[in-house]
Amino acid sequence: MTTRHTRWERTGADEHVAAYEEARAALLLGQMVHDRRTELAMTQADLANRAGMTQPQLSRLESGGATPTVPLLARLAAALDADLDIAFRPHNSAAA
């Protein structure tokens, strides 16, 4: 016997949204690293050496293909002559 769907559901939608947000955050972080590096007229090899990583690792990070650990972020900040600012801030809420 063949049954028909009486209702279509989007399964896994929440997981897709979470994955999209993670990818977006990785891309934004990579762009920030790239922008600061180019401001300092550094090559990827220069920054990678200063941060204790390889150039391919830095390339993956700048392209959003890697998520760095907090210790690596600290090393990158030091290598980029920048402050690392990690904070939890409440979401903006509409005034009631």
C-alpha positions, -999 to +999 in steps of 0.1 A: +000+000+000+013+035-009+007+063+016+007+099+008+021+127+029-007+147+044+016+174+056+051+184+044+075+195+071+109+211+068+131+187+088+164+199+101+156+236+095+170+246+129+203+228+122+206+246+088+201+279+105+227+272+131+252+260+105+246+291+084+252+313+114+284+295+123+296+298+087+288+335+087+307+341+119+337+322+105+336+344+073+333+376+093+362+367+115+383+357+086+376+390+069+386+409+100+419+391+102+425+397+064+416+434+067+439+440+097+467+420+080+465+440+049+463+473+068+497+463+083+510+454+048+518+418+060+517+387+039+499+356+050+533+340+056+544+370+078+513+368+100+513+330+102+549+331+113+542+357+140+511+338+152+528+304+153+508+288+126+514+278+090+504+299+059+478+273+047+462+274+082+460+312+081+446+310+045+418+286+057+410+309+086+408+340+064+385+322+039+361+311+067+371+275+065+385+272+100+373+282+134+401+292+157+405+284+193+406+312+219+444+308+224+449+311+187+428+342+186+450+357+213+481+349+193+466+364+162+456+396+181+492+399+194+506+393+160+483+419+145+491+445+172+455+445+182+434+439+213+412+409+215+377+417+227+354+388+235+322+396+252+287+385+258+262+412+251+224+410+255+204+409+223+189+442+214+153+442+224+125+465+213+114+491+239+082+481+254 
